[in-house]
Amino acid sequence: MLGRMATEVLSSQALNRATLARQLLLTREKMAVARAVEHLVGLQAQLARPPYLALWSRLQGFQRDSLTKLALKRDVVRGTMMRGTLHLMSAKDYLRYRDLYRPLLTAAMHSVLKQRATSLDLPALLATARPFLDETPRTFEEVRAHLMKHHVEGDERAMGFATRMLLPLIQVPEEGLDWGWPGNSGFTLAESWLGKPLEPNTDASSLVPRYLAAFGPASVADMQNWSGLKSLKGAFEQVRDELVEFRDEKKRVLFDLPRAPRPSEDTPAPVRFLPDYDNLILSHADRTRFVTDAQRKAMSTGNLRVQPVFLVDGRVVGMWATTRKKGSATLVCKPFGALKKPVRDALAQEGEDVLRFTEPDATAVAVTFEK
């Protein structure tokens, strides 16, 4: 049974440093972009820009066109995966794991549409949508219009949402854009875009060590929260002999890979700016190794957007935003509490570097702090 050998207790600080190491946030790593995307098991990509800033904060010398080129070469893809949300994945991982998420995406569709889903003839709907999306990339305005031509009495928005969740779709990147994808991206079938079929997959056990390598040490509940998949205890049991066990300060069992980094608690952690929806913030059931419950509430807006945050000593201490005025760009730090001058100075330096990356055409950059 799971949990039979857990004895060593890992403090919240120890968990913080271990996960920062896995997330490439203790130091910027010299790692190829494609390898980093795979190591992180994808990047949250509800918006086009966040994966770029997420990688810039994690990798030495990251250039935005290096990620766009991978997308244009079809080595990385943007599609619906974990938690039923858009992620940037390696093409290999998308093909390997997309089928694993099919029940989750179907359940999410029913959860959102509720009674509206019962009126849909899903086989007929998908039979209409599939060849249309296979022919050439389509925006969802085009998809919904096409569906209405063939299902004139249908619920236009419900049909569009069902299509988005049930078909394995890729958002198609475009050359010449700052962040790779336009606001109204075209979609096409993954098999067509990648030239390969999805791999049949109903077994999450191979995903367990991948998750732990990027987010561990972690509990079964943590991985369930990250993935959106339910009942993963059996998946952990299948790979139990490959794992080691610990307990957290609340005596919950945590799993990890034997040789994964677990730095000492006093390992320095530099200030870092993280983008909207960053994986670090969304990938555990218990997130207190990084952020308090009160801070989590402050970070989330009414439309479920998770705002950009900054880390000091490995923990969330505030949110940030950028503003533009003519040629100048300003990064506004909104700390949750008072910051000492050395911390403000470090944030100011890092913040200016953020602006030079995200706003390369700005003639002047500045960092300010709200009281």
C-alpha positions in Angstrom: 0.0 0.0 0.0 1.1 3.6 -0.6 2.7 5.3 2.3 4.1 2.2 4.1 7.7 3.5 4.4 7.3 7.2 4.8 9.4 8.4 7.9 11.5 11.4 7.1 9.7 14.7 7.4 10.3 17.5 4.9 9.6 21.0 6.1 7.7 23.6 4.0 11.1 25.3 3.4 12.7 22.0 2.2 9.7 21.4 -0.2 10.1 25.0 -1.4 13.7 24.6 -2.3 13.3 21.1 -3.9 10.4 22.3 -6.1 12.3 25.5 -7.1 15.2 23.3 -8.2 12.9 21.1 -10.3 11.3 24.2 -11.8 14.6 25.7 -12.8 14.1 28.7 -10.5 17.0 28.4 -8.2 19.3 29.4 -11.0 18.8 30.0 -14.7 19.7 26.7 -16.3 21.8 26.1 -19.5 19.2 23.9 -21.1 17.8 23.6 -24.6 14.4 25.1 -25.0 12.8 21.9 -26.2 14.3 19.9 -23.4 13.0 22.4 -20.9 9.5 22.2 -22.2 9.6 18.4 -21.8 11.3 18.6 -18.4 8.5 20.9 -17.1 5.9 18.6 -18.7 4.5 21.6 -20.6 3.8 25.2 -19.8 0.5 26.8 -19.0 -0.5 28.7 -22.1 -3.9 30.2 -21.6 -2.4 33.3 -23.1 0.3 33.4 -25.7 2.9 35.4 -23.9 3.3 33.5 -20.5 5.3 30.5 -21.8 7.9 32.9 -23.2 8.4 34.7 -19.9 8.2 31.5 -18.0 11.2 30.1 -20.0 13.1 33.5 -19.8 12.9 33.3 -16.0 14.2 29.7 -16.1 16.8 29.5 -18.8 20.2 31.2 -19.6 20.1 33.4 -22.6 16.5 32.5 -23.6 15.4 34.3 -26.8 11.8 34.5 -27.7 12.3 33.4 -31.3 13.8 30.1 -30.1 10.4 29.0 -28.8 8.5 30.4 -31.8 10.8 28.5 -34.2 10.1 25.3 -32.3 6.4 25.9 -32.7 6.7 26.6 -36.4 8.8 23.5 -36.8 6.0 21.6 -35.0 8.3 20.4 -32.3 6.2 22.1 -29.6 2.4 22.5 -29.8 -0.3 24.5 -28.0 -3.4 22.5 -27.2 -5.8 21.6 -24.4 -4.4 19.2 -21.9 -4.0 19.4 -18.1 -7.0 20.6 -16.1 -8.8 21.1 -19.5 -6.7 24.2 -20.1 -4.3 25.3 -22.9 -0.7 24.2 -22.4 2.4 24.3 -24.5 3.8 20.8 -24.9 6.4 19.0 -26.8 4.9 17.3 -29.8 6.0 14.0 -28.5 4.3 14.5 -25.1 1.1 15.8 -26.8 0.9 12.6 -28.9 1.7 10.4 -26.0 -0.6 11.9 -23.4 -3.5 13.6 -25.2 -5.7 10.4 -25.2 -5.1 10.0 -21.5 -7.0 13.3 -21.0 -9.9 12.4 -23.2 -12.2 11.4 -20.3 -11.3 14.5 -18.4 -12.0 16.8 -21.3 -15.3 15.0 -22.0 -16.3 15.4 -18.3 -15.2 19.1 -18.4 -17.4 19.7 -21.4 -20.4 18.2 -19.6 -19.6 20.1 -16.5 -19.5 23.5 -18.3 -22.5 23.0 -20.6 -24.6 21.0 -18.2 -28.1 20.5 -19.7 -27.0 22.2 -22.9 -24.8 19.2 -23.6 -27.8 16.8 -23.6 -29.3 18.4 -26.7 -26.1 17.9 -28.7 -25.8 15.0 -31.2 -22.1 14.7 -30.5 -21.2 12.0 -33.1 -22.9 14.1 -35.8 -21.4 17.3 -34.5 -17.8 15.9 -34.5 -18.4 14.3 -37.9 -19.2 17.8 -39.3 -16.3 19.5 -37.5 -13.5 17.1 -38.1 -13.1 17.3 -41.9 -13.6 21.1 -41.8 -10.8 21.4 -39.3 -8.7 18.8 -41.1 -8.9 20.7 -44.4 -7.1 23.9 -43.2 -6.6 25.8 -39.9 -9.9 27.5 -38.8 -10.7 30.1 -36.2 -13.6 29.2 -33.9 -15.7 31.9 -35.4 -15.4 29.9 -38.7 -16.0 26.6 -36.9 -19.2 27.8 -35.3 -20.5 29.3 -38.5 -19.8 26.0 -40.3 -21.6 24.0 -37.6 -24.6 26.2 -37.8 -24.9 25.7 -41.5 -25.2 21.9 -40.9 -27.1 22.0 -37.5 -29.3 25.0 -38.0 -31.3 24.4 -34.8 -28.2 23.9 -32.7 -26.7 25.9 -29.8 -23.9 27.7 -31.6 -21.7 28.3 -28.5 -22.3 24.9 -27.0 -21.4 23.2 -30.3 -18.2 25.2 -30.6 -17.2 24.4 -27.0 -17.9 20.7 -27.4 -15.8 20.6 -30.6 -12.9 22.4 -28.8 -12.9 19.9 -25.9 -13.6 16.7 -27.7 -11.4 16.9 -30.8 -7.6 16.9 -30.4 -6.9 20.3 -31.7 -3.7 22.4 -32.1 -3.5 26.1 -32.2 -1.5 27.1 -35.2 1.4 29.5 -34.7 2.2 32.3 -37.2 5.5 33.9 -38.2 6.3 37.5 -37.5 4.3 37.8 -34.2 5.8 38.9 -30.9 4.4 35.9 -29.0 3.9 33.2 -31.7 0.1 33.0 -31.8 -2.5 35.7 -32.7 -5.3 36.4 -30.4 -7.7 34.6 -32.7 -5.6 31.6 -33.6 -6.6 29.0 -36.1 -7.1 25.4 -35.0 -6.4 22.2 -36.8 -6.4 18.5 -36.0 -3.3 17.4 -34.1 -2.9 14.3 -36.3 -2.8 16.5 -39.4 -0.5 19.1 -38.0 2.0 16.5 -36.6 1.6 13.9 -39.3 1.2 11.2 -36.7 -1.7 9.6 -34.8 -2.3 10.0 -31.1 -1.0 7.1 -29.0 -3.7 5.1 -27.3 -3.2 5.8 -23.6 -5.3 5.1 -20.5 -2.5 4.5 -18.1 -1.2 7.5 -16.1 1.6 5.6 -14.4 4.3 6.8 -16.9 3.3 10.4 -16.1 4.0 10.0 -12.4 7.8 10.2 -12.5 7.5 13.0 -15.1 5.4 15.0 -12.7 7.6 14.4 -9.7 10.7 15.3 -11.7 9.1 18.7 -12.4 7.1 19.3 -9.2 8.1 16.9 -6.5 8.2 15.9 -3.8 4.4 15.7 -4.0 1.4 13.8 -2.9 -1.2 11.9 -5.0 -3.6 14.8 -4.4 -0.9 17.2 -5.7 -0.6 15.4 -9.0 -4.4 15.1 -9.3 -4.7 18.9 -8.9 -2.0 19.5 -11.5 -3.4 17.1 -14.1 -7.1 17.3 -13.4 -7.1 13.5 -13.5 -8.9 11.6 -10.7 -8.0 8.5 -8.7 -4.2 8.5 -9.4 -3.4 6.3 -6.4 -3.3 3.2 -8.6 -0.9 5.0 -11.0 1.5 5.7 -8.1 1.2 2.1 -6.9 2.3 0.8 -10.3 5.6 2.7 -10.1 6.0 2.5 -6.3 9.3 0.6 -6.5 10.8 3.5 -8.5 9.9 6.1 -5.8 10.9 7.1 -2.3 8.5 8.4 0.3 8.6 11.3 2.8 6.0 13.1 5.0 5.3 16.8 5.2 4.7 18.7 8.4 1.1 17.7 8.4 2.1 14.0 8.2 0.9 13.6 4.6 2.8 11.1 2.4 4.9 12.6 -0.3 6.5 10.8 -3.2 9.7 11.6 -5.1 12.3 10.2 -7.4 15.4 8.9 -5.5 17.9 11.0 -7.3 15.9 14.1 -7.8 17.4 17.3 -6.3 16.5 18.2 -2.8 18.7 21.2 -1.9 19.3 22.2 1.7 16.8 24.6 3.2 19.3 27.5 3.3 20.0 27.3 -0.5 19.7 30.9 -1.8 16.7 31.6 -4.1 16.9 34.7 -6.3 14.0 37.1 -7.0 12.0 36.0 -10.0 9.0 37.4 -11.9 6.5 34.7 -13.0 3.8 35.2 -15.7 0.1 34.7 -15.6 -0.9 31.1 -14.7 2.6 30.0 -14.0 2.9 26.3 -13.4 4.7 26.8 -10.1 1.6 28.3 -8.6 -1.0 25.9 -10.1 0.5 22.4 -9.7 -0.1 21.3 -6.1 -3.2 20.7 -4.0 -1.3 22.2 -1.0 0.5 25.3 -2.4 1.7 26.6 1.0 5.3 25.8 0.0 5.1 28.9 -2.2 2.1 31.0 -1.3 -0.4 31.5 1.5 -4.1 30.9 1.1 -4.9 34.6 1.5 -2.3 35.4 -1.3 -3.9 32.8 -3.6 -7.2 34.5 -3.3 -5.7 37.9 -4.0 -4.0 36.5 -7.1 -7.1 35.2 -8.7 -9.6 37.4 -10.5 -13.3 36.9 -10.9 -12.8 35.4 -14.4 -10.4 32.8 -13.0 -7.3 34.6 -14.3 -4.2 33.9 -12.1 -2.2 37.1 -12.1 1.6 37.5 -12.6 3.5 37.3 -9.3 7.1 37.8 -8.1 9.1 35.6 -5.7 11.4 36.7 -3.0 13.4 34.0 -1.2 11.4 31.4 -3.2 7.9 32.6 -2.0 5.2 34.7 -3.5 5.3 38.2 -2.0 3.4 40.3 -4.5 1.9 40.7 -8.0 3.1 42.8 -10.9 1.8 44.4 -14.1 3.3 46.4 -16.9 2.1 49.7 -18.4 3.1 51.5 -21.6 3.1 55.3 -22.1 4.4 56.4 -25.5 7.9 54.9 -25.8 8.4 54.0 -22.1 7.5 50.8 -20.3 7.0 50.5 -16.5 6.7 47.4 -14.4 4.6 48.0 -11.3 5.2 45.8 -8.3 2.3 45.3 -5.9 3.8 43.7 -2.8 1.6 42.1 -0.2 3.7 43.7 2.6 6.7 45.9 3.2 9.9 45.1 1.3 13.4 45.9 2.6 15.6 48.1 0.4 18.0 45.3 -0.8 14.9 43.3 -1.9 13.5 46.3 -3.7 16.8 46.9 -5.4 17.0 43.2 -6.6 13.4 43.4 -7.8 14.1 46.6 -9.6 17.1 45.1 -11.5 15.3 41.9 -12.4 12.2 43.9 -13.3 14.1 46.1 -15.7 15.4 42.9 -17.4 11.9 41.6 -17.6 10.9 44.8 -19.5 13.8 44.6 -21.8 12.6 41.1 -22.7 8.9 41.7 -22.9 9.0 45.3 -24.3 12.1 45.4 -26.5 10.9 48.4 -28.4 10.6 50.6 -25.3 13.0 53.5 -25.3 13.0 53.7 -21.5 12.1 51.2 -18.7 11.4 51.7 -15.0 10.2 49.7 -12.0 7.9 51.2 -9.4 6.4 49.9 -6.2 2.9 50.4 -4.9 2.5 51.1 -1.2 
